[in-house]
Each structure stands twice: as structure tokens, then as C-alpha cells.
Amino acid sequence: MHAGRRARQAWSRSLAVTDVAAERDIERLYGLPLGEFTPARNALVRDLRKAGRKDDAEAVRGLRKPPVSAWVVTQLARRKPKKVGEL
């Protein structure tokens, strides 16, 4: 697992997200095209609320769309992890 993924997982745990599925959903959010982040996050918040998971919904609602520079690095790390390691 690369450092970026470990950091996001630690961050999701610090947000008090209570299960692995929610962590996977958060991981998926950061893999989306940047313009899709906010609508997908909001849909995840709605789904969590409908499932009665208010605390998880609030934690996810607090996630902010990453700056372009961070998003680019994340995409590079996902697609070319060996190249990122070389840097």
C-alpha cells in the first residue's frame, strides 16, 4: 500500500468513520475525476444518512475536495506508483 493511501485511511479513521465499506467509499472519492468529487461525496452523505449512520455521514460531509495539485499527485500515485517512488 502506498503512502497516500495509508494517509487517507488514517485520516478516515480520525474522522470516526466506523466501517471498512465507508473507508472504501472515501478512497473511491479521491480516485474520481476532480469535478465529480463533490457530487459523489454528497451522494455518499445522503446514503449514509438514509442508512441511519448519522455520525459517518457527518464525517464524510466534512471531507473537502482536494486542491488540484494534491489531486494530480494522488492520481499519479494510483496510476504509476513506481514512478512516484522514484521521485
N, C-alpha and C positions, 0 to 999 in steps of 0.2 A: 504494500500500500504506500503510495507516495505521500510526501509531507503535507501537501494541500488537502488531501482527503482526510488525513488524520486531524488536521487543524479544524476542518469543518465538522467532523464528528465530535471533537472535543467541544466545539462551540455549540453544537446542537445539544449536547449533554448539559452544558452550562445554562442553556435556555429551559431546562427541565422538560424536554420532550421525553415522553415516557415509554416509547417503544421503538423497536428496530424499523418497523414499517414507516414511522414518521421520519426517522433518520434517513431512510432511503428516499423518501419523498423530498426531503431537504436537499440531499445530494443531487437528485434529479433536477431540482430547481436551478441549481448552479451550473448544470450542464446544458440548459436550454439557451437558445439564442437570446441575447440580452433584452430584446424587445418583448419577449414572451415571459420574462421573469415575473413581473408584477401581476399580470392576469392569472398566471398559474399559481402564484403564491396566494392570491385572493381566493381562487377556487379551492385550494387546499384548506384554507382557513374555514370556508363555508362547509366543506366536507367534514372537517374535524368537529365543528360546532354541531352539525346535524347528527354526528355520531355520539354526541354528549361529552365530547372531550374538550371542554372549555379551556382548561389550562394549556393543553397542547396548541389549541387554536390561537390563544393569546401569544404563546411563544413564537409560533410561526408568523403571526401578524407583525411581530417586531423585526422580522428579517428585512433587511434593506437591499435594494438592487445594488449590486457591486458597481464600483466605478469601471469605466471601460478598460483601464489599464489592468485592473485585477481580473476582470472577466477574460481578457486576452491571455493572461498568464495561466489562468485556470484551464482555458480551452487548450492551450499548448501542452500543459501538463497532462491533460486527459488523452490527447491525441499522439503526443510524441514524448512520453515520459523519459526516454533515454536521452533525448536532446536537452531536456530541461536539466537532467542530471549532469550533463556535460557543462552547462553554464555555471 
